[in-house]
Amino acid sequence: MAAPEFVYHNGKIVPWSDATLHAFSLAGKYGIGVFEGLRGYWNDEDEQLYLFRLAEHFKRYAFSQKAMRFDPGPSEEELTQAIFDLCKANNIRCSAHLRVSAFITNEGDMVATGPVGTTITAIPRPSASQVKKGASAQISSWIRIPDNVMPARIKCNANYHNSRLASIQAKQDGYDLPILLNSRGKVSEGPTTCIFLVKGGRLITPDVASDILESITRETVMKIAKEYLDLTTVDRDVDRSELIAADEVFHCGTGAEIAPITSIDRLPVGDGQPGSLTTKLQEIYFSLVTGKDRNHPEWRTPVY
Ligand code: PMP
C-alpha cells in the first residue's frame, strides 16, 4: 500500500508519519479500538466523490463505541468535516477506501474508558480482481467469536485477531479466503465480509444472530434484491453443506464489495463460474454506489 500524504489524527490533518500512538496505550496493549471502513466512489461525469452510506456507518460507529463504553468522541458533524478536509488534502479523485477509528489512548488500567483518540485515513483503492473472477474459499477450522465472548456485532479492532487467524490458515492452504462457522456449527461470515447463497432462485444469508457483523453491504444487497429483482432474502441459520448444494455463493462488504465465491473446499460452486444473480446484483450495486443510478440519493454523500 502506498501511504497517502495526509491523515486526520486527533483533530488535525497531519503528515502520515505523525499519526502515532503510544505502544503502551490500551489500543496498543489490547487492541481497544473500534472503526468503520467506508468507500468513496468517483463519478467522472459529476466530478464528484460519493461516500457510500455514511449515515449508516456513523450509526454503527456510535453503537460500537457505546458497547465498548468509550467516552464521547468528536460529533458526526466534526467527523464529516474531517473526512471532507482529508479527501481534499489528499486530492482523492478516484475510488477510495476510508477508515474512521476511535481508540483508547490511556496508558493505564484496562478498564479506562478514555481518552478516546480519532484517526481517519483515505486511500485510493480500486475493486479487487476477485470481484470479476471470483474467489476460492475454505471452511475454516477456526470458529467465529461467539456473542458472549467477543461480540462480532461490535466492530472492534481486537475481533480481527479471529479473522486474521482464519485468513492466514486459508492463505497457507492455498485459498483466497476463509468462511467461518459459529460456535453452533452454522455458517457465520468471512473475515471481513458477509455470505449469501442462491438456491433455486432464492437468496439466503445467515441471520444477525449468527455471530456476524451487521453489515451495511449485506443490508444493501437485501434491499436492492427486493427493489430491483423482487427477491426477498431469507435470513436464517445456514448449514455448511448448504454452501456445497448452492447454485451460487458470494460474499460482500464495503472493502470487498460484492464478489463471487466460485469454489469451497475445492468443490466448484454451481458450474464454478460467477453466477448470474451475483453478476446482476453487482451491476445494480456498482451503478448505485457510483451514482450512475440516481436512486437512493440518501446513500451518497458528495465530498466536493
Ligand atoms: N463482517 C466483518 C467481520 C467485517 O469486518 C465487515 C467489513 N466491515 C463485514 C462483515 C461487512 O460489513 P460492511 O458491509 O458494513 O462493510
Boltz pocket constraint, residues with backbone or C-beta under 6 A from the ligand:
constraints:
  - pocket:
      binder: B
      contacts: [[A, 37], [A, 152], [A, 163], [A, 189], [A, 190], [A, 191], [A, 192], [A, 193], [A, 194], [A, 212], [A, 213], [A, 214], [A, 215], [A, 216], [A, 217], [A, 218], [A, 252], [A, 253], [A, 254], [A, 255]]
      max_distance: 6.0
